Each structure stands twice: as C-alpha cells, then as structure tokens.
C-alpha cells in the first residue's frame, strides 16, 4: 500500500485515482467520499477540505518518486550503469503507479497547491544528483546539472504524455531506445570520461 491507516488511506487512494483521471477541478468532495466508501464526517476527520487532500497526495507522491529513484543509484557502479538503472526505475515507477507522474506534472502549477507543495523540486532530486555527479566527473556535456536533468526528465514526461494521448504506443523496447537517446544527448563525447562511461 502507498499510504498508512485504512480509512485515511482509502480517502488518499480515492483522491489520487479521481484526480489522476479527471483533474482536481472536476472532482467533488462527495465523489471522493463515495469512492473511498467513507462518510463525509470521516473525510473531515482526516482532511479539512479537498485542497488539503490534493496537497497531501501531491507531497506523498513526490516523496515516493524521489525515494524510488534514489534506490536505483548504486555507488561503485559506472555512471552509465547508474543512468541505465535510474531510467529503469523511472519506467518501473510509471508501471507500478500508472498516472502518478502525469498527475504530478499536471498539478505542479495548480493554484490549490500550498507553499509546502510548491517548494518541492519539480525534477526529482536523484536525477539532478546523478547529473551533478556526472558533471563533476566531466562525464556530461558542458551544461549545468539542472539543464541536463531537465533533458532527461522532460523527455521521459513527454513520452508518457504522448502515450496517454495515444500518439505513441511506447513499448518497453521504445523506452530503452529513448534511454539510449537521452544518454547520447547528455554524455560527454570528446572527454576520456565520456568515452569510458
């Protein structure tokens, strides 16, 4: 399970499911309550309103994504292997939690997000950390780690969007081709680090 506590978890899962499918603005409190199979009093025992619910879901999902991606990075491995593992974990997260990455990206600028939610890093920190490590080792092109991370994360997000809009089938094989393309886009070409990784 993603969340703890049964009734609270049911509300969080119902909110996540509904917000992911139809957006925040198109969901009513009664739909969340009915989907979670709880009374309205139970909802208010756990959450003050729909905005508090969406903010908790947003923060929980951002933290979950960060922890899953961080688990993919192994010290002692070459940056190429680490990058491949990071990409594999991004794919695994999307499979395990379908729609969550789209939810996070689509909700990032929502007026209903509070200051704590808006303060969270949009590009997952493990991606930025790996790009920083690679940059310091001169294994990337001469660009800032955040720019490199944006190339990687932005590409992955766009692929997910195209698949959800049915413009791209996005098979496992195509995702690995995309991984290779993004690796070629960020890696150093003329340095020893670039050739050896």
C-alpha positions in Angstrom: 0.0 0.0 0.0 1.1 3.6 -0.7 -0.3 5.2 2.5 -0.9 4.1 6.0 -4.2 3.9 8.1 -7.2 2.3 6.5 -9.9 5.0 6.2 -7.3 7.7 5.6 -5.6 5.5 3.0 -8.9 4.9 1.3 -9.5 8.6 1.0 -6.0 9.3 -0.3 -6.2 6.5 -2.8 -9.7 7.6 -4.0 -8.4 11.2 -4.3 -5.4 10.0 -6.2 -7.5 7.9 -8.6 -10.0 10.6 -9.3 -7.6 13.5 -9.5 -5.4 11.5 -11.9 -8.3 10.5 -14.1 -10.2 13.8 -14.2 -8.2 16.6 -12.6 -8.7 18.4 -9.4 -11.3 20.9 -10.6 -13.6 18.2 -12.0 -13.9 16.2 -8.8 -16.4 16.9 -6.0 -15.9 16.0 -2.3 -19.0 13.7 -2.5 -17.3 11.8 -5.3 -14.2 11.3 -3.2 -16.2 10.3 -0.2 -18.3 7.8 -2.2 -15.2 6.3 -4.0 -13.4 6.0 -0.6 -16.5 4.4 0.9 -16.4 6.7 3.9 -18.8 9.1 5.4 -18.4 12.8 5.0 -17.7 13.1 8.7 -14.8 10.6 8.3 -13.4 12.6 5.4 -13.4 15.8 7.6 -11.8 13.9 10.5 -8.8 13.4 8.3 -8.8 16.3 5.9 -10.0 19.9 6.2 -11.0 20.1 2.6 -10.3 18.9 -0.9 -7.3 21.2 -1.2 -5.6 19.7 1.8 -6.2 16.2 0.4 -4.7 17.1 -3.0 -1.7 18.7 -1.3 -1.0 15.6 0.8 -1.3 13.3 -2.2 1.0 15.6 -4.2 3.6 15.7 -1.5 3.4 11.9 -0.7 3.7 11.1 -4.4 6.7 13.4 -4.9 8.4 11.8 -1.9 7.6 8.3 -3.1 9.0 9.1 -6.6 12.2 10.5 -5.1 12.8 7.5 -2.8 12.2 5.0 -5.6 14.6 6.8 -7.9 17.2 7.2 -5.2 17.1 3.5 -4.6 18.3 2.9 -8.2 21.6 4.8 -7.7 24.4 2.5 -6.6 27.8 3.8 -5.6 30.7 2.0 -7.2 28.9 1.5 -10.5 29.9 3.4 -13.6 27.8 6.5 -14.4 26.5 4.6 -17.5 25.2 1.8 -15.3 23.7 4.2 -12.8 22.0 6.2 -15.6 20.5 3.0 -17.0 19.3 1.9 -13.6 17.8 5.3 -13.0 15.9 5.1 -16.3 14.7 1.6 -15.5 13.4 2.8 -12.1 11.5 5.7 -13.8 9.9 3.1 -16.1 9.1 0.8 -13.2 7.5 3.6 -11.2 5.3 4.5 -14.1 4.2 0.9 -14.4 3.7 0.4 -10.7 1.9 3.7 -10.2 0.2 4.5 -13.6 -0.8 8.1 -14.0 1.0 9.4 -10.9 3.9 11.1 -12.9 1.3 12.7 -15.1 -0.7 13.8 -12.0 2.5 15.4 -10.5 3.4 17.2 -13.7 -0.2 18.3 -14.5 -0.8 19.5 -10.9 2.6 21.3 -10.4 1.2 24.8 -11.2 -2.2 24.3 -9.6 -3.4 27.4 -7.7 -4.6 25.0 -4.9 -1.1 23.8 -4.1 0.2 25.3 -0.8 3.6 26.7 -0.2 5.0 23.4 1.0 3.9 21.6 -2.2 5.1 24.3 -4.5 8.5 24.3 -2.7 9.2 20.7 -3.7 11.7 20.2 -6.5 9.9 19.5 -9.8 12.7 17.4 -11.3 13.3 14.5 -8.9 16.4 15.1 -6.8 18.0 11.8 -7.7 18.1 12.8 -11.4 19.7 16.1 -10.5 22.2 14.4 -8.1 23.3 11.9 -10.8 23.7 14.7 -13.3 25.7 16.7 -10.8 28.0 13.7 -10.1 28.5 13.1 -13.8 29.1 16.8 -14.4 31.8 16.9 -11.7 33.4 13.8 -13.3 33.3 15.6 -16.7 31.1 12.7 -18.0 28.5 15.1 -19.4 28.4 17.8 -22.0 29.4 21.2 -20.6 26.0 22.2 -19.2 24.6 22.7 -15.8 23.3 19.6 -13.9 19.8 21.1 -13.8 19.7 21.6 -17.6 20.9 18.0 -18.1 18.3 16.7 -15.6 15.6 18.7 -17.5 16.6 17.0 -20.7 16.3 13.6 -19.1 13.1 14.2 -17.1 11.5 16.3 -19.7 12.0 13.6 -22.3 10.5 11.0 -20.0 7.5 13.2 -19.2 6.8 13.9 -22.9 6.9 10.2 -23.7 4.4 9.5 -21.0 2.1 12.3 -22.3 2.3 11.1 -25.9 1.4 7.5 -24.7 -1.5 8.8 -22.7 -2.8 10.7 -25.7 -2.4 7.6 -27.8 0.1 9.3 -30.2 2.7 6.7 -29.3 2.5 3.1 -28.2 5.6 3.3 -26.1 6.7 -0.3 -25.8 9.4 -1.4 -23.5 11.8 -1.5 -26.4 10.9 2.1 -27.4 11.6 3.2 -23.8 15.0 1.7 -24.0 15.7 3.4 -27.3 14.7 6.7 -25.6 17.1 5.9 -22.8 19.9 5.5 -25.3 18.9 8.7 -27.0 18.9 10.7 -23.8 22.2 9.2 -22.7 23.7 10.3 -26.0 22.2 13.8 -25.5 23.8 14.3 -22.1 27.1 12.4 -22.2 30.4 13.9 -22.9 31.7 12.9 -26.3 35.3 14.2 -26.5 36.5 13.6 -23.0 38.0 10.4 -21.5 35.1 10.3 -19.0 32.6 10.4 -21.9 34.4 7.6 -23.8 34.9 5.3 -20.8 31.3 5.6 -19.5 
